[in-house]
């Protein structure tokens, strides 16, 4: 089972799809001879008429000038520590074709030459490829009209160049990048075949008729995946299980938000969701695949003297972006905390307790702290009742491989409002954490109505609330960390099968015997984690349970329709009993264990040297000597004594 399960970088998939489409486009252009492109009269040759794009009959041709960097931009490059030579390229212009909804349909790069040297056949060839094999969603189709974003290109196409394609050129062109106010690019998922990796613009994709999960481009790919060797990795072996996973789509999508229909769609476009709501700053950058400038607006939380700490602590000025109202509500303590007897178990209950409107997307940022709350109040009392975790006044929690969660530190203050009677100490451990923050200690606390991140040595200078959350950072693998035993270990997006360090971390957890909970985005990754756990320690995992506080944004898989959400499923480690535990279990047997009933004739007889034989009673019990009885008493556990 090798389907993508939510851990692949979406930027890599995006770049791969763009590169594959451009290669197909250039191959198609090179394959057409000049005679095939032009008719006998010298005009563009008429191509087969395609159906009209009913959803978006008006297309746009955007023209982006890639000329050298202007003098006005150079000072900003120096502030961002960027070298101008790194931005130099041979591309002079970028042509991008989109529909009216902003979905990219194709692009071309013009290298060298002058601005006036733009062949008509090249632009017509680009538009033809966008019609026959569009980059975005949908099959072959044509627009009714095309609007161009450049006067020079509009003048070149003003003749009968587009009539052969069945497209009419708009009388006016637009200036700038956007053709209309509110226009934004959309990047729906571009899926590919699970076997040969052909994208949807290369061949039509269809799901498996049985499980409806995995995508294939042809019957040959279906048969190749069905009969793959060894048998346990073939689709024939996994198909029933994947069909079961697909039946949980509606359960995962059952959320109370007004935007749930959009965010749980199989073709969910996270970039459009963020841009349409202005969520382009603060912690929302963690949800986007777009590359942002290195020169971003940051506010130092507290800079310590160089002699006391080499690290400079920084945090976003507005961590929740434009959600100012939600940020202010999170900075204030509610009148009452949730009851421990009836804890919160759904987003609807949490939003009602906090007073949020169901249209607020703040749940995307609060999934991790709410998951910790759910583990403490619901799962640990059920799975480890002997810990009495609800009665503890302080909790030490280790968060493993937590680079993404570390970049959203301020959201964890919500734990202090959900469980006000508990003093938290959070340790973030991971190889990808900033090396400059290794062994650093911070304090999360409320000051002047705002949640701040402070250094312990500087926090006492100003008046703050008494309550705080102590945060520690360890930028190395968990099995290399040496410290006190925690009360709880938690991992988000763990991915046991994606890193070699887990083969050492899991035995470390096995030795600590500490309750450890992990989250996975899909049930497929839970199966993979089970295999790694069995290999590394001989232990197993508990059956994964649906996390009611999982992220409401769906992670679209490129080769399947499997439902994936961050923190969607939670499980805990079931450790293999240690040899000492096995001996204790054996010592808890009856005080004088009996040997199996045997025939006296089969017992060893006296040796020629005259050694004593073992005495056997009439009922077959072996009579132990005095020395043997003392040895057995020493092997008995202290508890039984």
N, C-alpha and C positions, 0 to 999 in steps of 0.2 A: 504494500500500500504506500505509494509514493506521491500522493496528491499534495498540492500546496496547502498548508494548514494555517495560514495567517501570519507566518514569521518572515516571509520573503519581503524584501524592501520594495514598496510600490514604485519607487523611483527607478529601480532597476528594470522592473517590468515595463514601465512607461518608456524608458530609453530603448529597450529591446524592441518594443512594438514600433516605435518611430523609425529605428534603424532598418527593421525588416521591411516596413512599407516603402521607405526611400529606395532600398535596394530593388524591390519589385518594380517601382516606378521607373528607375533608371534602366532596368533590364527591358521593360516594355517599350520605353522610348528608343533605346538602341536597337530593339528588334524591328521597329517600324522603319522602313526605308523612306527616302524622300519621295519616291514615286507613290508609296502607299499613303503618305500624309497629304499629298497634293493631287488634285485631279488634273485632267487634261488641259483645263483652262488656267491652271496655275494657282487656283484658289484652294482653300482647305477642303480636303475630300470629305464628303458626307459620311457619317458613321451611323450604324444602326440606331434607330430611335428607341430610347429607354422610357419606362414609365415615369410619370411626373412624381416628384417628391411631395406627397399630399400633406405630410406633417410640417414641412418647411419648404415651400416653393421658391423662396428668395434666398440666394446664397451671396456671400461676400468674399471678395479677394482682398486680403490685407497685405500691405507692402511695408516692410520694416527695413529702414536704412541701417546698415551695419558698417558705416564709415568709421574712420578712426575716432578715438575718444576726443571730445572737445576740451578746450582749455578750462571751461567752467567746471568740468567733472574731475579734473586732475587733483585739486585740493581734497576732494572727498575720498579719492582713492588713497591718498597718503594717510588720511585719518583712519581709514579702514585697513591700513598696512597691506595694500594691494599694489603690485607692480604693474605698470601700464603694459609692459611687454607680455604679461600673462593674458591680457585681453585681446591682443592682436590676432587677427585671423584673415584668411584670404577671401572670406565670404563678403560680398558687397551688398547683397540684398536678400531678404527672406520673403518669399511669397507663401501665404497661408490662406487656404480656402476653408471657410466655415459655413454652416447653415445659420439661420436666423436665431437659433437657440444657443449658438456659441460652440457647437460640437465640431472639432477639427475633422476635416475630410481629406486633407492632404497638404503637402508643402513642397517647396522647391528652393534651392539655394543657388544664387547667381554669383559666380566667382569672377573677379577681375573685370577688365573692360571699363567702359564708361557707362554712365547712367542711361544714355540714349541707345545703347546697343543691347536691346531686349528683343530677341527674335519672337515673332508672332507665333510660330509653330511651337515654341517652348511653352508659352502660356496656354495655348490651346491643348497641347499634350498634357499639361498638368491638370487642366479642368476635365479632360476626357478620362484620365486615370482616376480622378476623384469621383467621377460618375460611375465608372465600371467597377472599381474596387475601393469604395470609401474607407478611409482610415477608421472613422467612428462607427457607431452602430448602424445597422440596416444594410439592405442589399443594394444592388445596382439600381440607380435612379438618376433623374436629371432635374435641374431646377427650371423654373419658368424664366426667371430673371437673374442677372448677376450684376452686383454693384461693386465697383472698383474703388479702392482707397488711394488712388494716385492719378493725377491729371494726365501725366505722360502715358501711363499704361492705358488709361481710358481712351486717349486719342488714338493709340495704336490699334485698339480693338473696336474702334467706332465703325469700321467697315462691315463687311459680311463675314468676319472671321468666326463668329460664334453661331452663325445661322446653320452651319453644317452639323452642329451639335444639338440643334433644336433649342437653343438658349437665346434669349433676348437681352441685350446690354441696356442697363438703366441709362436714362438720359443724363443723370447727374451722378457725380462721384462724391464720396465723402472724404474729409480731411482728417488726418490723425489716425490713431489705431482703432478706436471704437466707432462703428457706423451709427450708433444711436446711444442715447443716454441710458445708463443702466446695463449696457452690454458687458458680458463677462464670458470668458472661455469656460467650457465645461470639458471634463475629462472622464467620460464614462469608462468602465473597465473594458479593455480590449482582450478578449479571451482567446485561448489557443487550444489545440488538440493535446490531449494528455499524453499521447504516444510520440507523434512526429513533430509536435510544437508548431504546426501551421496555425497562423492566426485566422481570425474570422474574415479578414479581407483577402485571404488567399484561397480559402475553401469554406463552404458552409459547415457549421458545427451542429451536432445533434447529441443530446444526452443519451446515456445508456437506457434502453427501453425498460429495463427491469428496476434499477435503483434510481434512475432519473438524476443521478449525481454527477458522474464523470462525463466529460465532453470528448467526442471523437469527430474526425473529419471524414472518415470513410469506413467501409466495412472491413477493409484490410487492417486498419488500426484497431478495430473492435476485436477481431480474431487474434491479433498479435497480443493484445493485453489480456484477453480471456485465457489464453493458453501459455502465459508467461511461465518461465521456470526459474527457481523452484516454485512449487505449487502454492506455497503460503504467501507469495507476493503477487499472484495472478489475480485478475479481477473476478474470476470465477470463485475464488476463495473469499474475497472481500465484498462481493456484491450484496449478499443478504445483510451484512453489517452496515454497509453504507445506506441501504434502503431504510434500515431502522433509524440511522442518524438523520436522514432526510425527513422522517416523520416528526422530528422535534422542531422543525422550522417555525411552525405556528406558536409553539410554546415559548421559544426564544424571542419571537417578535411581539409577544403580548406585553406591551408596555403602555402606560397611560398618557404619554406625551402627545401633544397635538401634531408633532412632526414625525411620529413613529412610522407612518405609512411611507414616508420618504426615506428615512434612515434604515429601514429594514428591508428595502427592496433589493432584489438580486443585482440590479444595475445601479446601486447607490453610488453617487458621485460626491465624495467627501469634500473635494475642493470647491465645488459649487455651493454645497451646504455652508461652508465656512465663509466664502466670499459674499454670498447673498445676505448674510447676517453681519458682515463687517467684523468677523472673528479672525483678525489677522495680526494680533499682537498678544503679548503676555504668554500665558501657558498654552494658548491655542496654537502656537507655532509647533508644539509637540505633535499635534494631530495632522499637520499638513506635510505633504511631500515636497512642496515648493522650496527652492533654495533662496534664503533670505540674505540680505546684505550683512556683512560682518559689522558694519557701523550701525548698531541698533541702539535705541534709547534705553539706557539702563540707569539705575539709581543705586549708588553704594548704600548698603544697609548699615554697615559699620566697618570702617577701615581701621584695623589695629596698627599700632606702631610696628615698624619692620622688625625690631628686635624681639617682639613678643610672638609674632606669627608671620610666616612668609606668605600666607594666602590673603587675598583681598576678596571679601565676601560681597556678592552683588545679587540683586533680585530685581525682577521686573517692576517698573513703577506702577503698572496696573496689571497684576497677574491674571485677572479675569477679563481683561480686555474691555469691551464696551458694556459688559454686564455690571455696571456700577451699582445698580440697586441690589443685585444678588450679592455683590461683594460687601456692601454695607450690612446686609442682613446676616451674612456669615461672620462679620466682625463683632456682632452683638450676641450675647448669650440669650437663649430662649428663656421664658419664665420658668419652665419646668423641664427636666430631663426625661427621656423615655423611661418607662418602668422596666426594671430588670425581669419582672415576672412575665410581662407581655412586651418583648422588645419589637422594634421595627423590623419587618420582614418583607417590605416592598417599597418601590420608589414612590408609589402613591401615598403610603403612610408617611414617608420621610418628607415629601413635599408639603403635605398637609401640616405636619409638625413644624416645619420651618416657615411656612407661609409663602412658598414659592408658587408662581403661576406655572401651569403645566406646559406653557409654551417656552419656558426658560431652558436653554441647553446646558445649564450648569452641571447637570448629572454626568456629562462627559468627563468633567474634571474631578468629580467627587467619587468616581467608581472605586478607586483604591482605598481611601479611608473608610468608606461605607462597607467595603468587603471585609476589612479588618474588624469593624464593629460586628458584622454578621458572624464572622468566625468566633469572636470572643463570646457573644451573647447567645448564639444558637448552636453552632457546631461543636465547640469544645465541651460545653456541658453535656451534650449528647454522646460524644465519642470518648471523652475522658472525664467522667463524673468525679473521679477520685481527686482531681486537681482543685475542685471548688474555686474555679477561676472567677466566678462572679463575686466572691467574697474578698478577693485580693485588693489591697489598697495601692499596690504598685505593680507594674508589669514591664518586664524587659523583653522587647520584641526585636528579633533580627530579621531584616528584610534582605533577601539574597538576590544577587544579580539585579540590582535596582537602579540602574543608571537613569532610566526614564522616570521613575518615581522620584528620584533625587532631584531632578529638574523641576519638580512640582511640589516642593517641600511645604509651602505655605498651606496647601490644601489639607495637610494632616492635622492642622489645628482643630478641625472639626471633631476629632476624637475626644478632645477635652470637653466639648459641649455635649457630646453623646454620652460620655461616661465621666461625669465631673468628679466622681469619688475616687478615680484612679489616677495615679501619677505615672505617666508614660516615659519610658526611655527607649528611643528608637535607634538601632544601629543599622546603617546602610552599608552593605558589603557587596563588592563586585569588582571585577578586573577592569571594567570600562569606566569606573568612576574617576573623576579628575584626580590626577596624582598630586596636585598641589593641595588638595583637601584631605589627604591621607592623615589619619589620627587627629583630625580637627574635631572640636566640640562646639556645638551651637545651641542656642536656646530659641524655641518658638514661644512667643508670648504676646499678649495683647497690651498695646500701649496707645493711649489717647484714641481709643476706638478703632485701632487698626492692628492687624496681626503683623508682627515684625520678626525678623531673623537677626538675632544678636549673638555677640560673643559673650561667653560667661564672665569674662573679666570686665566687660564694659556694661553689662546689663544692670548692675547695681547703682550706676551713676544717676539714673533717672527713675522717676516714680513709675512703676508698672504694676500690673496685676500680680497677685501672689502666685497664681497658677502658671505653670510653664511646662513645655515638653522638651526634654533634653535629647539632642540629636548628636550622634557620633557617626563618623565616616571612616570606612576602611576600604581602600582602593586596591584590594587583592582578592584572590579566590578564597572562598569560605574555609576550605580545609587548611589554609595557611594562617587563619586567624586564631589567636590565642587570647582567651578571655573568660570571664565568668559564664556559667551556663545560663541561657535565657529561659524565660517562661514559655516562649512561643517562637517558632520560626515560620516565616511566610515568604512566598515567592510569587511574583506576578509575571505572567508570560515566561514561565521557566524554561520550557523547551529542553528537556533532559537529553534528547537525541541530537541537539545542535551544538553542543560544546563538550570538549573532552574533560573539562574540569569537573563535570558532574560525576564522572567515574571515581573521583576522589572525594567530592563533597558529600555524596550520598553515604559512603562508609563512615565519614566523619559524623554525620547525623545519626547513623546507626549506633555509633559508640556513645553519643550523648544521650540517646533515648529521650529526646525532647519532642513534644508534639510539633509536627511540621505540616503545614498546609500549603498547597500550591494551586495556582490557577492556570488553566489552559484555554485558548480561544475556541477549540473545537474538540469533539469527541475523538477524532482521528489522532490528534496529538496526545490525548490521554492514553490511547492504546500504545503509542510509541513510547511514552514515558513509563508505562508499565513494563515494557520489555527492557528498558535501560535499568530500571530499579531492580528487576530480577537478576540481570547480569551483574550489576555492581555489588549488590548486598545479599542476594538470595531472598529478599523480602518481596513485598507486593504493595499495591495501592488499594485504598478503599474505592468502592464504586463511585464514579464522579457524580456529583449532585449539581443541579442547576443553581447558579448564583443569582438571587433576585436583584442584586445590585450590579449586574454586569453593565458594561458600557453600551449605550443605546445605538452607537454607530456600527453598522455592519462592515466587516472586512470582506471585501469581494475577492474570491479565489479566481485565478485566471484559467484554471483547467477544470473547474467543477462548479456546481451550484451548492456545495456544502455550506451550511450556515456557520459563520465565524464571527465572534464578538470578543473583544478584550474582556478577560476575567469571566468568561461565560460559564465555566465549570470549575468546581472546587473539589479537591480530594486531599486526603492525608496519607502519610507514609505508614505502612504496617511493617514494623521491623521484624527481622528474623530472630527467633530466640537465641540468646547467646549460650555458649557451653556452660557457663556458671548457672544460668537459669535452668538449663536442662538438668544439671546436677541437683539443684534445689528441688526440682520437680521429682526427681528420682528419690531424694531423701525423704520426701513427704509420703512415700509408700509405707506399707505396714512395717511395724517395728522389727519383726524378724522375718524377712522375706524368705520364702520357700523356694527351693530349687525344684525344677520340674520333676514329676514323679518318674522314677527310673527303676529298672530292675536291679536288685542287689548284686546279681551276678555280673552286671556290666560295670560295677564300681571297681576302681583300681585295687588290686590285691597287695599283700605285703611284699616288700622288696626282698631280695636275697640277703641284704644286709640286716634284716630284722626290723625295718621301719614300721611304725604303727600304722594300721589301717584306720580309715575314718569310720566312726560309729554311725550306723544308720538305724533309726527306730523302725518299728513295725509298720508305721503308716508312710514310710518313705522319706521322712524328714531327716536332713543331715544334721548331726549333732556337732556344733562348733566347739573347738577347744577354747580354753580360757584366753589364750593369746589372740585367737581370732575374734572372740567376743569383744575384747578391748579395742581391737582395730575397728570393728564395726561401730562401736560407740563413738570413737573419735571422728568417724566419717559422718555421723548424724549431725544435722544442722543445729545451730544454736537455738533456733526458735523451738524446735521440738524438745531440746533439753530443758 
